[in-house]
Amino acid sequence: AFMAGGHFNGTAPLMAGQGPQITYDKANGMMYGDANGDGVADFQFYLNGAPTVVATDFLF
């Protein structure tokens, strides 16, 4: 499973040592994902219209 055991940080920054995680920058509509827990985004994508995003929007 991709990002097994991951979590959603809300708008908090990605942090090394926290495991797989996703964070959201609502100001620019960008979602960032760290698949290996090193605190560096491994992927990003744009959410048009900068919608509100909550933890239950994700399955890990």
Stockholm file with secondary structure:
# STOCKHOLM 1.0

chainA/1-60         AFMAGGHFNGTAPLMAGQGPQITYDKANGMMYGDANGDGVADFQFYLNGAPTVVATDFLF
#=GR chainA/1-60 SS CTTTTCEECTTSCCCTTSCSEEEEETTTTEEEEESSSSSSCSEEEECTTCCCCCGGGCCC
#=GC SS_cons        CTTTTCEECTTSCCCTTSCSEEEEETTTTEEEEESSSSSSCSEEEECTTCCCCCGGGCCC
//
